[in-house]
Amino acid sequence: MTSTVTIPFDNSFSRLPEQFYTRQDPVPVAAPKLIKVNEDLATLMGIDPAELKSDDGVQMLAGNSVPDGSSPLAMVYAGHQFGGWSPRLGDGRAILLGETLGTDGVRRDIHLKGSGRTPYSRGGDGRAWLGPVLREYIISEAMAALNIPTTRALAAVETGNKVLREEGPLPGAIITRVAQSHIRVGTFQYHYSRGDQDALRTLANYVIDRHYPDAKQAQNPYRALIEMVMDRQARLIAKWMQVGFIHGVMNTDNMSVAGETIDFGPCAFMDTYHPGTVFSSIDHAGRYAWAKQPGIAHWNLSQFAQSLLPTLHEEAQVAVGIGQETIDEFQDIFSGYYFEGFGKKLGLTTLQHGDPDFIGDTLKLLSDNEVDFTLFFRHLTGFARSDMGQDQDTPKQEQAQDHKQKMQNLFKDPEAFNNWLSQWQTRQDQEKASPKERLEIMRKSNPIYIPRNHQVEAMIQAAVSGDYGPFEQLHSVLSDPFTEQPDNARYEEPPKPEEVVHATFCGT
């Protein structure tokens, strides 16, 4: 069935040879019902939001009809999942409808997730239930508001079907997600593992043309491709860590070569800071803990470089040397982004020799005292603000004392905090930037609102019962995470002991 919804498709991936995908329409559902359309994103993509909200639009978002100009397909890829090799994965519950060129000139995929079985479903039902769909909608849009590269949520619909999971029958749903592309490290691994060098080179050239055109000017464009993907990933992982985000399933098939956060399964944001924090119910060994994410990114990128060896040089040993030399640069690149970002959270505009140690000592202090990660930096920003006397209704000294007390209350050892604060103030005195400039940097680096796990879970439970009010409210708050919202102050609060979420789950 063809949809009358007008989408300005300009498809390119579907013009690649068919070893990259299987052509397939989404599988229809029983009784679709709209949950939400991202109007701003739709407009940016040149799509009329009113059309998406129409009856025909909802049918299209549910996979019951296919818009004119689309080229539906399921992408094939491989991957290392928790370190174990899977030679053939692919879109087991998703369909790529096609691509658009937005009003900003950016090419974006339109992808239905939860749209039924494909040849890559591996025995699964190809569906998603409502909880993971709402989780991905909320967290991906929150990441965008936090200025972290990410896939986006264009729309979500209920399907009217039940999905069977361990908990029993659950309401089905589909999310329409948007990405600069859905090509993964695992996409390259698939063709490398099959020895298909023509496909590998075709894919590399396609990614260069689509994402990294500057690589074509390099002496070795394929080495430049590795360098550019590595740089984007290093920057992305550093940004994750600076807001306490833990992806949870950093498999190679979940690493986008476009450098965006992709696949929001058992992901979560830390409340209490600890470097070993893990939420994923299936990450029994803590492989993807908060502090291990840079190492895993490095490992994944090594697999990417290995997959590109046939393109790097015709002599195998020379290619290995080029790949290894390139990948060895990751740690320095990541460290630069990591310490720069954490420096900004502390109001340090230019890193000095001892700053990495100071940042490390700060995080250890938070861990030793079981301090809420987001609240600490939020109150530190407030303390910096009070130093400037910004709140005219309260004397400067009272402001400073109030914010200092809020920070102190987070610590089990107040004296240790006082010692740290004295060091921080001494370091601030060495800054050349003005207090106003430093404050602005801190405000942009330290969110007030994050998708706290207990609030996300409460929102999901309400929606399962038919109440989407908490979903809409949480989405609204998280769309402006750096601005104080006095009427929504409760969304700043960490969970009460009985509200703490200890494990999150994949949506499959």
N, C-alpha and C positions, 0 to 999 in steps of 0.2 A: 504494500500500500504506500502510495506517494503522499508526502505531506505538502501542504500549501505554504508552510512557513518559509520565508525568504531568508536564506543565509548566503552571504557572498563567498562561496567556497572558491578556493584557489589551491587545489590539492597538488602535492608534489611527491609525497612518500608513496602513494598508490601507483605512481608511474615507474617506480623501481621494479626490477624483475620479481617474479612471484615467489622466489625462494625466501623473500623477506616477510611473507604474510600469507594468510588464507582469506580469500574474499568471503564475507558472510554478513548477512543482515542480523540485527539484534533479534532476539526471540521475544515475541509479543507476551504481554502480561494481561491479567484479568480486568482490573478496574483502576487505572492510574488516577492519582489525585495529587495535585500540586502541593508541595511544601513551601518552596521558595525559589524565586528567580533573583539572581544578582544583577540588578538593573544597570548599575554603573559599568560592570564588566561587559555586559551584553552590548551596551551602547559603544564602548571602546572597541568592540569587535565588529561594529557595523551591523548589529542585529537589533531589531526593534523589540524591546522587552515586552511590549503589549502582545506581540505575536507569540512569544514564548509562553505567556500566561493564558493564551486562548485555549479553547478545547483542542484545537488541532496541534497547538504547541505542546500541550501536555502529552498528547498521544505520541508526538515525536520524541520528547524527552524520556518517555517510557519505553521507546523502541517499538511501538506499535505501528509507526509509519516512518518512512525514510524521506528526508528532505531532498528536493531536486538539487542535483549538483554534487551530492555526497558520493563517497566511494567507500562503503563500509568494509572493514577488514579487521582481522585479529592478527596482531604482530607476533612473530616468533622470536624467541631469544632463549638463552641458556642462563646458567648462573651458579655461583657458589652460595649455598644456603647454610648459614652457620658453619661455613668452612667446608661443607660437603658438596661435591660436584653433581649437578643435575644437568645432563646434556641437552635436554629439551624441555623448556618451560613454555613461555608465551602467554598471551592474553587469555587466561582461562575463564574469565568472567567479565570481559570488557571488549568493546568494539570502538575502533577509531572511525568516526564518521567522515572526517576530512579536516581541512585546514582553512583558516581565514587570514587575510591580511587586515589588521586592525586599522583604525583611523590614525593610530600612532606609527603605522608602518611595520609593526611587529607581527610576524607569522606565529599563529597559535593553533595547536591541535584542539579538536572537540572530541571528547572521549566519553562514552557511556560506560559506567562501571557498575556491574551487577546486572548486566543485560542478557544473561543466559549462557548456556553451554557453547563451547567452541571446540575445535580439535585439540586444544591445549588444556582442557579442563582437568585432565588426569583423574577422572572419576568424581569430580566435584559437580555441584549443581549449577555452577555459573552465576549464582545469585548473591546478593548481599542483604543483610537484614538492616532494619532501620537504625540501630545503634551505631554501627561503624560508619554509615552514611552521614549521620548528623555529626559524629566525631570528626570525620574528615572535613565536612563543610566548615564547622566552627574553627578547627585548628588550622586548616590551610588558609582561611581568610584572616585569622589572627596573625599568622606568620607574615602574610602580605602587609598587614597594618604595622607590624614590627620591622618592616623594611628588610625582610629576609627572603631571598629568592625562593619561590615555591610554585607548585601547581596551584591553580585557583579553582573555586567552585562556581560554576555558572548556574546550576540549578539542582534541585533535589525533588524527587517525586516518590510517593508511596505507589506500590504496584497493585495492591489488592490481593496479592498472593501471600501465603504463609511460607516461611523458610524454616526448614528443620535443622536445628542445631542441638548441641548437647543439652541445652536448657529446655528444649522442647520446641514447639512451633512458635515462630516469631514473625512480626510483620515485615514484609519485604519492601525494599526501596532501591532506587537507582540514583546515583549522583552523576551529574554531567561535569566532568572536570576538564580544565583547560591547562595546557602546558606549551612551552616553546617547542618542545617535542617530547615524545615518549621513548626515545632511543636511549638505551641503557648500556652500561659496560657489558652486561650479559648479551646484548645484541651482537656485539663484536665477538664475544667468546663463542657464540653459537657457530658462526661461520669459520672462525679460526679452528675450532675443534673438529670441524668437518673437512678441513683442508681446502676449503673453497676460497682460494686467493683472489679470484676475480670478484666474488661477492664482497670479500673483505675490502678490496680496494674501491669498489663501487660505493660501499657504505661509508668508507672514510672520506671519499670525495664529496659525497652527499652532505655529510656532517660539516665538513669544511665550508662548503657553499652555503649551508643553511645557518650555521652558528659561528663559524670562525673564518670568515673570508680573508682576514689579514694573514692567515697561515699560508695562503697561496704565494705570498711575496717572500717567504722564507726559503733559505737554501734547501732545507729538507722539510717540506710542508707537513709530513706525517709526524716528524718529531715535534714540530711546532704545535700540531694538534694535541699531542700528549701534554706538552707544556701548558697550553691554554686550558685544557680540561682540568689539569692538576691545579692550576691557579684558582679557577672558579670553585673547585671542590674545597681547597684549603680555606678559602675565604668563607664558604658556606658553613663548613664544620665549625670554624671559629665563631661565627655568628650564632650558631645553635648553642654553643657552650656558654656564650655570654648572656643568654637568657635562661639558662638552665634546662634546655631542651634535650631530650633523649629520644633518638629515633626508634630504637628497639629492634629493628630488623634491617641492619645495614648490609644485606646481602648484595652481591654484585648485580643482581637483576633489579635492585632497588636504588641503584646509583645512576642518576641521569647525566648523560654527557653534556647536557645544556647547563648543568650546575644549579639545578633547582631541587628543592626538597620534594620528594615524591614518595607516595605510598604511606599513608598515615594509618598504620595498623596499631600495634601496641605502643605507640608513642606517648610521651607524657612530659610535663614540665615538673621539675623538682620543686617541692616545698622546702623541707629541711635540706640543707646542703650536705652532701657527702659525695666524694669523687667516685665511689663504687656503686652509686645508685643505679638500680635496674628495676624496671617495671614489667617488662614483657614476661608473661606467664610461661613462655616456651624457652626463654633464655636462661636455662638452669645454671650454666657455667659463668654467667656474667660477661659473655663475649662482647656485648654491645653496651656496657656500662658507660656512664657519662664520660669518665676520664679516658676510656679506651677508644673513643670514637676517632681521634686523629690517627691512631695506629691502624685501626680497621680501614679508614679511608686510604691510608698509604698502601695497605695490603691490596685493597680493591683496585687501586690505580696501577699497582704492579701487574695485576691480571689484565688490565686494559693495555698496558705497554706490551705485555707478552703477546696479546692478540694482534698487535700491530707490527710485530717483528718482521713479517714478510714484506712489509711496505718500507721499512726503515733502511734496508740495505740488502743487496742480492747475496752477500756472503753472511751466513748465519752467525758466525762469531762476531763479526763487526756489528751486525744488527743488535745482538745481545748487549754488546758494550755500549752502544748508543742508548738503548732502552734503559739499561741500568744507570748510566750516568744521568739520564734525564730524571728518573724516578728518585734518585738519591737527593735531588734538590727539594723534595717535598717538605722535609722537616723544617728547613730554614724558612721556606715560604709560609708554612703554617704558623710557625712561631712568630713571624712578623705580624701576621693578622691577629693572632691570639693576644699577644701582649699589647699591641696597639689598641685593640678593642677593650681589654680589661683596664688598660690605662685610662681610656676615656670614661669608663664607668667610675673610676676613682678621681676624675677631674684632672688627669695628667695629660697635657696637650703634646708634650715632647718627651719621649722616654729617655731617661738617664741610665747610667751604667747599672745602678743597683735596683732599678725598678722591677725587673723580672723577679728578683728575690722578694721584693716587698709585696708584689702581687701574689706570689706563692705563699708567703707568710700570712697574708690576709685570708686566703682561701683555707689554709690550715686552721687558722683561728675560728673561722666559721664552722668548719667541720668539727673541731674539738668541742665547740659550744652548741652544736646542733641548731644553728641559726637558720631562720628562713631566708633563703637566697634572695628572693625578690624584695622582701620587706627591708632587708639590710641596705641594699643599694637605693631603694626608694627613700628611706629615712636619711641616708647619707646625703642624698640630693637635697632633701629638705633642710638639713643642717647647713649645707653650703649656701642655700638660699637665705637662711636666717642670718648668715654671716654678712650678707649684703644689706640686711634690713629691708627686705622687699615687702614684708607684710606691715604696712604702715599702722594698722590698728593695734599692734602689739610691740612693745619696746624690743629692740634688737636683742638684748640680753635674755629676755624671757623667751623669745623665739628660739634662740640657740639652746637654752636649757631644756625646752620642751622637746626639741628634736633629738638632743643628746639623750634624754631620758627614754625616748621611744626606742632608740638604738640599744641603749644599755639594757633595757628590759628583755631584749632578744637573747642576751647572753647568760649562760650559767655562771660565768666568772666575770663579773663586772669590772674587776680590777684589770684583767687582761685586756678588756675592751678599752678602758681608759688609757692604758699604755699604748695601745694601737692608735687611738685617736690622736694622741700627742705626736706620734711619729707621722701620722697622716698630715697634721697641721704643719709640722716642720717641713715636710715635702712640698706642701702647697705654697709655702713661703718662698720656695725656690723657683716657682713657675714664673715665666715671663709674660704669659697671657694674662689678661685682666680677669678679675673674679667673675665679671659678667660673661666673658667668653667661656670660661671654664664651666660655669653653671649651665650655659646653653648646651655645651657638649654633654654634660651629665644628664640633662633633661632628655636629650635625644638618645641616650644610651641606656637609660634605666627606666623600663616600663613600670607603670603603676599597676596595670592590669595584665595578667596572663591567663590562659585557659587552665585554671586550677582543676586538678583531677576530680575533686569531689563535686565541683560545680558542673563539670561536663557530665559526670555520671548522674547527677540529680536531674539535669536537663533531659538526658536520654530517658530516664525512668518516667518523667512527666510526659514526654512525647509518646512513649509506648502506651500510656494511658489516655492519649488523645489530646493532651494539653501542650500546645506549642508556644505558649507564652514564655516560659523560661528559655526556650531556644532563641526566640526573637530578642529577648532582653539581653541574654549573654552575648549574642552576636552584636548587638548595638554597643554594648560596653566595650567589647574587644576591638571594635572598629576604630577606637580612639584611645590607644593604650597609654599614651604619654601625657594625657591631660587629666587633671583632677576632676572628678565627677562627684561632687558632694552627695548627691542623691543616690549614688551607687557605691558608696564607700564599703558596703558589705562584700563587694566583689574583690576587694583588696585582701580580705582576711584569709589566713591559712585555715586548714580544716581543724575542727575539734577532734579530739582523740578518736571518737567514734565515727568520724567522717573520713579518716585517712584511707586513701586508696593504696593498697599494697601491690596490686597486680593489674595489668591491662592485657587485653586479648586481641588476637588477630580477628579480622572480620570474616575469614573463610569458614 
